[in-house]
Amino acid sequence: MVGGYTITLSVNNIKITYCHVSPNYIVKENDIVAQGMVIGYVGPKNVYGVVGNQYYDENGNPTNGATTGPHLHLGVRVDGNYIDPLTLF
């Protein structure tokens, strides 16, 4: 759970991952998404009830993966290899 709650979008040989999102997903598996659609929100720092979560903050509260606060990681893979997402914009 290094990336915390994650949404992964797949099309052909491309996978896009959004890590550390809110556990209150807006999309579900096999939904079709379109450009501009809201698929989720940046998650909270702390999440509870996740079996096997090994990450905790300085106060002993479980975190949304290996994180010190709310943020988003964007990963883009082509043919299984990560690329710089900025090359797509």
JOQUIUR-V420087 format. One line per field, one symbol per residue. phi: phi as a letter, one per 20 degrees, with the letter a starting at -180 (. if undefined). psi: psi as a letter, one per 40 degrees, with the letter a starting at -180 (. if undefined). burial: b if it has 16 or more other C-alpha atoms within 10 Angstrom, else e. A space follows every 10 residues. Layout:
phi=???
psi=???
burial=???
This chain:
phi=.gemfcdddc bledcddddm effegeecgm fedcgnfedr cgfffdccne fnfddcefen efdenebdrf acddccddln dfcfgffed
psi=fdeahihhhh hbehhhhhif iiegidiihe ihiihehhea ihiidhiieh hehehiaeee ihigagieih ihhhhhhhfe hiihddee.
burial=bebbbbbebe eeeebbbbbb bbbeeeeeee eeeeeeeebb bbbbbbbeee eebebbeeee ebbbbbbeee ebeeebbeee eeeeeeeee
